[in-house]
Amino acid sequence: MKVLSIQARFTNSHSFRSGEWADVVGVVMVKPEIGEPRICYHLRFEDGTCDYTPTTEKHDIRSVGVV
């Protein structure tokens, strides 16, 4: 079995760094200050910046190599 790393690119114009590919570090449950908990991708961008984006936002996924 091969485990592939993946990247995500969010295409919603309101997404943090919309249109940029980021490594998917994991999937976590996030509780915003206002609203209900939601499942999010933990993302790391090329410059090391991290973000958490809901899995329900419009996005593209690609595999980028073996872990």
trRosetta pair geometry for C-beta under 8 A, 3 or more apart (Angstrom, degrees):
i j d omega theta_ij theta_ji phi_ij phi_ji
2 66 5.4 -74 -166 -116 108 107
3 66 6.8 91 70 -157 55 68
3 67 4.6 -39 101 31 103 119
4 63 4.1 -2 152 -153 140 122
4 64 7.4 138 175 42 94 45
4 65 6.6 157 -149 88 78 20
4 66 6.1 -57 -100 -96 59 44
4 67 6.8 164 -139 -20 9 86
5 23 6.6 -23 170 -146 119 100
5 24 7.6 171 -177 53 73 81
5 63 7.1 122 76 -158 44 67
5 64 5.4 -48 89 60 95 92
5 65 5.7 -2 38 66 103 73
5 66 7.6 61 -2 136 84 7
5 67 5.1 121 -51 -76 88 85
6 23 7.8 123 88 -154 43 56
6 24 4.9 -5 84 29 92 124
6 61 5.6 -2 -178 -171 126 98
6 62 6.7 158 -154 81 75 35
6 63 5.4 -50 -97 -99 75 55
6 64 6.7 138 -122 6 23 88
7 21 4.6 28 158 -176 135 103
7 22 6.1 158 -157 75 87 30
7 23 5.6 -53 -100 -94 81 40
7 24 6.4 -176 -111 -12 24 83
7 61 7.3 158 81 -153 46 52
7 62 5.5 -14 58 60 93 86
7 64 5.3 56 -14 -30 109 130
8 21 7.3 154 78 -148 26 60
8 22 6.0 -27 62 61 75 84
8 24 5.4 76 -12 -65 106 105
8 41 5.6 15 17 152 159 171
8 43 6.4 -95 56 -102 112 118
8 53 7.5 -158 111 67 140 132
8 59 5.1 7 -173 170 104 136
8 60 7.0 154 -156 79 55 50
8 61 5.5 -22 -100 -99 75 71
9 19 6.3 11 -177 -161 107 23
9 20 6.5 -165 -130 89 88 23
9 21 4.8 -44 -73 -88 103 61
9 22 7.4 140 -86 12 53 72
9 59 6.2 157 78 -161 42 82
9 60 4.7 -7 56 54 98 100
9 62 7.9 20 -3 3 105 104
10 15 3.8 -134 120 168 133 168
10 16 7.7 58 56 54 143 58
10 17 7.8 92 48 84 106 68
10 18 5.7 -84 97 -119 88 64
10 19 7.7 -62 77 -27 56 32
10 53 5.7 -108 -62 177 148 160
10 57 5.5 10 -141 120 117 126
10 58 6.9 105 -160 85 69 59
10 59 4.6 -42 -100 -97 59 99
11 15 7.4 61 45 17 16 141
11 18 6.5 83 -142 -166 19 96
11 19 6.7 73 -111 -78 58 62
11 58 5.0 -68 61 115 98 105
11 59 6.3 169 4 -102 84 38
11 60 6.7 72 -36 -15 116 92
12 15 4.4 106 67 -28 91 103
12 18 6.2 -118 78 -114 48 121
12 57 5.3 -85 -5 -170 136 108
12 58 5.3 125 -51 46 88 98
13 18 5.6 102 -128 169 30 178
14 18 7.3 89 45 -59 19 134
15 18 4.3 116 64 -83 94 87
15 53 6.2 35 -149 -132 108 133
15 57 6.0 120 -89 167 120 149
16 51 4.9 -160 84 -138 146 157
16 53 6.8 -139 36 -78 101 111
17 20 4.4 -49 158 34 105 129
17 22 7.3 90 96 -49 135 125
17 45 6.3 -24 122 -90 174 144
17 49 7.7 133 -39 95 149 135
17 51 7.2 -174 23 -6 115 155
20 45 6.3 21 130 -130 132 115
20 46 7.9 -111 176 4 117 103
21 46 7.9 59 83 -40 82 104
21 62 7.5 -38 -130 40 125 118
22 43 4.0 49 121 -176 139 112
22 44 6.1 163 -177 71 98 31
22 45 4.6 -55 -110 -85 104 62
22 46 7.7 -118 -110 -24 62 63
22 51 7.3 -35 -169 42 173 105
23 43 6.9 141 73 -158 48 60
23 44 4.8 -20 61 61 102 91
23 45 7.8 -171 19 -80 76 17
23 64 7.7 -89 -106 40 83 147
24 27 7.7 7 178 -56 112 75
24 41 5.3 -70 -130 -162 98 115
24 42 7.2 96 -168 67 58 59
24 43 6.3 -38 -102 -100 49 68
24 61 7.8 1 -31 -132 141 99
25 42 4.3 -68 66 105 105 102
25 43 6.7 177 5 -103 93 12
25 44 5.2 77 -49 -14 117 107
25 50 7.4 -18 -1 -130 148 110
26 41 7.8 160 89 -158 35 53
26 42 4.6 11 57 38 78 122
27 39 6.2 9 178 -176 104 100
27 40 7.2 168 -154 85 61 37
27 41 6.1 -39 -101 -103 70 51
27 42 7.0 -148 -79 3 18 85
27 55 7.0 21 -136 -65 111 129
28 39 7.5 164 87 -150 29 57
28 40 5.8 -26 67 64 77 86
28 42 5.3 57 0 -46 116 111
28 52 6.7 -67 63 -129 115 121
29 37 5.3 20 175 175 102 120
29 38 7.3 166 -152 84 64 21
29 39 6.0 -40 -97 -94 64 58
29 40 7.5 119 -127 17 17 82
30 37 6.6 164 83 -152 35 71
30 38 6.0 -25 61 63 85 71
30 39 7.8 119 16 -130 80 12
30 40 4.5 7 1 7 126 134
30 52 5.0 128 -73 148 152 146
30 54 7.9 -115 49 -81 124 71
31 36 7.9 -74 -131 167 73 30
31 37 4.4 -37 -88 -92 78 86
32 35 4.7 21 64 54 119 110
32 38 7.6 8 -11 18 101 105
35 38 7.6 -21 134 -19 118 113
38 54 5.1 -17 132 -116 135 107
38 55 7.9 -160 157 24 95 81
38 56 7.3 -76 -173 8 127 117
39 54 7.1 86 80 -148 54 67
39 55 5.1 -21 107 10 99 123
39 56 8.0 102 66 -25 88 88
40 52 4.2 55 133 175 147 92
40 53 5.8 148 -159 70 98 24
40 54 5.2 -59 -99 -88 81 38
40 55 6.4 -161 -115 -27 25 75
41 52 7.1 170 79 -151 46 51
41 53 5.4 -14 52 61 95 84
41 54 8.0 32 10 114 76 6
41 55 5.9 114 -34 -82 85 75
42 50 6.8 -8 -178 -168 82 111
42 52 5.8 -20 -101 -100 59 81
43 50 6.5 153 84 -155 56 58
43 51 4.9 -15 61 62 108 82
43 52 7.2 176 16 -87 83 27
43 53 6.1 16 -9 9 130 107
44 48 6.8 -24 -170 -146 99 32
44 49 7.4 154 -154 81 54 39
44 50 5.2 -25 -98 -97 70 79
45 48 7.1 -33 73 38 73 19
45 49 4.6 -3 42 61 117 90
45 50 7.5 -156 9 -78 78 29
45 51 7.4 42 -26 4 105 105
53 57 5.7 -72 167 35 103 140
53 59 7.6 114 122 -69 134 142
54 57 5.1 109 73 -19 88 95
